[in-house]
């Protein structure tokens, strides 16, 4: 009887492990760590408008064939539309409403997520954050977050203003007055004052 329960327990563990072995991966098979946040920011002209595509992300199935649901959700899509095509069905993601796409994956299959992109409105810059989840037997087994970023290519990200009242040091590291001459250090930079 003890062997029978051990056999059942081992079978349950094996079934759980096969469901858990589904993960997000790159085209070369490298697994994307569960809980990761990735950024996509390459702007492409599709001929119909601009888009920021999902690049190099797929679903890597474990050693047993199974049905996998790819669930996408976004709290906000600031402009344009977000489309996902998986495995062969293309659907639009609506903010606040999860999108579920089912696929039957073979054992050890890597199925790439293709034709998935944020179709942006030109010059309406912003970020769309999409949560990607893999669901097997009503359980989320892997989740990643992807930020699709549309930024102004001519934008200035940071302006650094140096402190005019910063202390001044000589080359020996001794603090000197602001009117000192010679090779000095101010704001971390060497300056020559004659």
N, C-alpha and C positions, 0 to 999 in steps of 0.2 A: 504494500500500500504506500509506503514511504517513497518507493521508486516511482510510483504512478504520479504522486503529487510533485515530485522533483521534475518529472517529464513534462507535466502541465506547466509548471513554473518556467522551465526552460523554453517551452514553446511560446508562452506569453512574452518573455523577454525578447526572443528572436523576432516576434511580430512587431513589438514596440520598436526595436532597433531598426527594422527595415523601414518603418514609417518615419523614424527620426533621421534616417540617412538622406533625406531629401534636403538640398541646400541650394543657395544661389552660388553661381560660379562664373568665372570668365571663360572665354572661348577656349583657352588652353587647358581648362579643367581645374584651375586654381580656385579653391573655395573662397567665397566672400564670407568673412566672419559674421556670425549671427549678431545682430544689433548694430552693425556698421552703418555709417552715414557716408554716402558718396556724393560727389558733385559733378554735374554735367553742365558744361557752359559753352560748348562748341556750337556756334550759330551757323546754320546752313540755309542756302537759298534753294528751295525745292522747285522753283519755277512757278509755284502758286503762292508763294509767300515764304516767310522765314520760320524756321523751326529749330528747336534744340532737341536732338535725338538722344535716346537711351543708347549707349554704346557698350558693346562687349559684356553684356550680362545675360545669363541664361539660367536654366534650372537643371541641376545635376541630380539624377535619381540614383538611388542605391541599388542593391543587388536583387530587388524584387519588383516586378511590374506592378504598377498601382495607379489609381486616379489621384491627381493632384489638382488643387484649386489654387490659382494665382489670384490673390485678392489685392486690389489697389484701393487706396483711399487718400483723399486730400481735403483738408479743411477749407482751403481757399485756392482758387485759380485766378490770379489778379487780372489777367487779360487773355484773350484768345481761347483755344480749346486744347484739351489733352486727350490724346488717342492712344490706345493700347491694342496691339494685335498679338493674340496668343490663343491657341497654337496656330489657328488659321482664321479666327474670327476677329474682326476689328470693331471696337466699341469705344464710345466717348466716355470719359470719366467726368462725372458731375461732382462739384464740391459738396462735401457732406454726405454723399451717397456711395457706399462701397461698390466696387465693380468686381464681380467674380467670374473668372474664366477657367473652365475645366479642361484638363488634358489627361489622356491615358498615356503614361510614360512607360517605356520598356525598361527592363533591368539595365542599369549602368548607362542609361541614355542621357546625353546632354542636349537639351532643347533650348535653343537661343530665343530670347524675347526680341522679336524684330518689329520694325515699323511702329515703334512706340516713341512718341515725341510730344513735346509741348509746342503747339503751333501758336506762335506769339503774334501780337499786333505790333507792327513796326513802331519803334521808339516808345513803347509803353513798357518801360523797364521794370523788373521785379524778379521775384523768386517764387516758384511753385514747388512746394515740398510734398512729395508723394511717398506714402508708406507702401512697401511691397511685402506681402506675406504669403507664405506657402502653407496651405491647409491640407492635412491628410486626416481622414476619419474625424472631421469636425474639430481637429486640434491644430493650432498654429505651431508648426515645427521649425520655422525659420522666418525671420523678419529683418528687413533692411530699410533704411530711409534714403531717398535720393532727392537732393536739391537740384532742381533745374533752374539755372541762374541766367537771366538775360540782363546784361549790364551795358551801359553806354560805353562803347569802345574809346571814346574821347574823354571819358570822365576822369576826374582827378580824385584818387582815393584818399590821399593824405597830404596835408600841408604841414611841414614841420617848421616851427618858428623857434629860432635860437634865442635863448635868454640873454638880453643885452646886459643884464646885471650879474651875469655868472662870474664866479671868482676866477682870477687869473693866476697862473702858476709859472715859475721859471722852469728851466730844463732840469733842475735838481729836485723839482717837486715842491719847492717852497712857495707859499702864497705871497704874491706881490701886489702892489697897487695897480690900478687900472691904467696909470700913465707910465708904467715901466717900459724900458726899451730892451730889445734883444729877441732871442728865440723864446716865445712864450706858448703856454697851453691855455686855451679858453674853449669851453663847451666841448672838450675832448679832442680839439683840433690844434695842431701846431700852427702858430702864426709868427711872422717876423715883423717886429715893430722897430723902425729906425728912429 
